């Protein structure tokens, strides 16, 4: 497995929160990763808003090489059809399970109109792959600590039958520059601690430079926060960016613990390493 030399830039195209710049926010997440002259889009938010924000920031999403879908929920895939009409060349990288129907209680919240998608544009992954030098997808996320999972009230259809959703479709995006590693996780349904364990087992000598994304603890009890906080106390990255399903209240609690290393990754934020 290789890495990349030079800067990697991560731009938050859409997130729940926005400050200034004329941009807009929504309940969703979309991140653009730029490595040299290559571009990887991580999720599409809930609508075409990520495209409109990108235009305001002078970003041409027709230049994106890969679209990586973290999982099949609508607040991460809602802009997929808009993106495919705009960008005619990018491959869509995801797990095949992301196309399954999904529900929150009785409300459908999976990928919209999957039957109308051009499957020829999809690249289904089951094992860790290096899409570009230093850009990896991690589709296998074993659960070492069940306390840090976020499955409650979520369901999926498998062979036409309704089952509790254990998010077999979830994947993480990992960026590697020398020994420095950044881990991007959109919702961490399978647990940010479990995701970090998997990445650090793969890169045992890595310097955990950045962890960025949603931890899905906005409405959970204090126990889930404590599980994450305990793990991060021993594996704290140099930069910890939280957003989306983490929740502002939980961000405030983490700020009391991690202070200067923590930031809120709002719409329009640009992170470089």
Secondary structure as UniProt FT lines:
FT   STRAND          8..14
FT   TURN            21..22
FT   STRAND          30..35
FT   TURN            36..37
FT   STRAND          38..42
FT   HELIX           49..56
FT   TURN            57..58
FT   HELIX           61..63
FT   STRAND          66..68
FT   HELIX           74..77
FT   TURN            78..79
FT   HELIX           80..86
FT   STRAND          91..94
FT   HELIX           96..99
FT   STRAND          102..104
FT   TURN            105..106
FT   STRAND          107..108
FT   TURN            112..113
FT   HELIX           114..116
FT   HELIX           119..121
FT   STRAND          122..124
FT   STRAND          129..132
FT   TURN            133..134
FT   STRAND          135..138
FT   HELIX           146..148
FT   TURN            152..153
FT   STRAND          154..158
FT   TURN            159..160
FT   STRAND          161..164
FT   TURN            168..169
FT   STRAND          172..177
FT   TURN            178..179
FT   STRAND          180..185
FT   TURN            189..190
FT   HELIX           192..202
FT   TURN            204..205
FT   STRAND          207..213
FT   TURN            218..219
FT   HELIX           222..234
FT   STRAND          239..242
FT   HELIX           244..246
FT   HELIX           248..258
FT   HELIX           259..261
FT   STRAND          262..264
FT   STRAND          270..272
//
